[in-house]
Amino acid sequence: MALIRPCADLRNNYNEISKICHETKQPMYITKNGTNDLVVLSDEAYDDILKTTKETEEERIDRLIAKHFSKQYATFEDFKKDVFKKIEQALKDIDEGRYQTLDEFCKEMEEEYDIK
């Protein structure tokens, strides 16, 4: 069940709110004028969230490739051909002066494929 308190409780009952957040390891929603305004969470619970949501750069790349692969390609061979085609085109574009570096090409690809 969600823990909800008005913003005045944050000032007037800080110790109680802190104790509840530490004991339950659940977020407490602080309202202002009847609407959600803040979420208060113990440091330990916040660290747990960070540990479970952090992904390594390799995991991020794997996730993005899997997302892109599943949308665009029937087989891995199709994916590989497309990647090699794009690399060849990028190298050709660099030779022709369209890009000065491979990094510029990669930035354009990130924008095209909405990679963040």
Secondary structure, 3 states (H helix, E strand, C coil): CCEEEEHHHHHHCHHHHHHHHHHHCCCEEEEECCEEEEEECCHHHHHHHHHHHCCCHHHHHHHHHHHHHHHHCCCHHHHHHHHHHHHHHHHHHHHCCCCCCHHHHHHHHHHHCCCC
